[in-house]
Amino acid sequence: MHRIFTTSVASVYPHYVAKVERKGRTKDELDQVIAWLTGFDELTLAAHLEAGTTFEDFFADAQLNPSTSSITGVVCGVRVEDVEDPLMQKIRWLDKLVDELAKGKALEKVLRS
């Protein structure tokens, strides 16, 4: 099992926020991206962060967006569409969306709308 599976989302979330804010994006935009992927509204996301939910439980509770298959590309040298472990793929999808947001991609494009 990968260590990231048992890592709390709350411990990584500030890094996501810092990454997007460094590039002139906002925490609200990040939260919209997370909501698009997981189906979590602001309160549910906040509850998961406060509870210290692990990535494993976070994604187990998520209602994934039906358009996740349109998330493609490379994160950390790995094509997200080729990741075999289902949980790792979900984590990589999240990483990819955060990367796209941080790189200045229009929110509509990040959200595949």
N, C-alpha and C positions, 0 to 999 in steps of 0.2 A: 504494500500500500504506500502511496506517495504521501510524504509529510504534509503537503498542501491540503489533503483531504481532511485532516484533523486540525488544521489551522483555523482560527476564528476569522470570519469575514471582517469583523471589527478591527483586527490587527492589520489587515491589508488595506481596508477602506481609506484611512488617512493618506496612504501612499497614492491611491487612485486620485483622491482629491488634490493632493499636491501636484501630481503629474498634469492634470488637466488645467489647474489654476496657473501653473507656470507658463502654460501656453495660451493664457488669456480666456480659458473657458471657465464655466462656473460649476459649483457643487450641484446646483439645481439641474444643470444639463446632464451631469454625471448620473444623478438620481433618475432622470428621465430615461437614460440609456439602460440603467439597471431595471427600471420598471418595465421597459419594453421587453427585455430579455426574460425576466422572471415572473412578471405579472404582479409584483409586489407594489402596493401603493406606499406613500410616504410613511404612514404609521406602521405598516408591516415591516418595511425596511428598517425603520428606527428600532422596532422591537427586536428584530434579529441582531442588529448591531449592539443593542444594550444587553441582550441575553448572551452575547459571545458565541452565537451559533457557528458551528464549523461549516466549512464549504460543503461537506457531505450532506449535512442536515439542511443547509440553506437551499441547495438545489433539489433535495428530496421534497421540500415544501413548495418549490416553485411550480408555476403553471407556465411552462416555456412557450414563448411566442412560436406560432406555427411557421414563421418565416426564418427560423434559425438556419435552415439549410442554405440560405443565401449569404450566410457569413462565411467568407472564404479569405484565404491569404495566409501570410506567415507571421507567427509570433514566436520569438525566441528560436528562430531557425526551423520551426516545425509548421507544416501546412495544417491549419486547423481542421480542414475537411478530412485529413488523413489520420487524425488522432483516434486510436482504436478504443481506448477506455472511455465509456460514456461520460463518467463524471469529469475526467480530465478534459474531455472535449468541451463540456459546458464551461469549465473554468477558463479554457483557452478562448472560447467565444467571448466571454466577458473581457478577458485581456485584450482581445482584438478590437472590441467595440470601444474600450477605453483608449487604446492606441489611436484609433481613427478619430475620436473626439479630440484627443490631444494634438493630433496632426493638423487640426483645423478643418476637417471635413465638415460639410454642412450637416446640421443635426438631422435633417430629413433623409440625407444619404446614410448616415450612421444607423438611423432607425428603419432603413430599407423601405421608406414610404414612397 
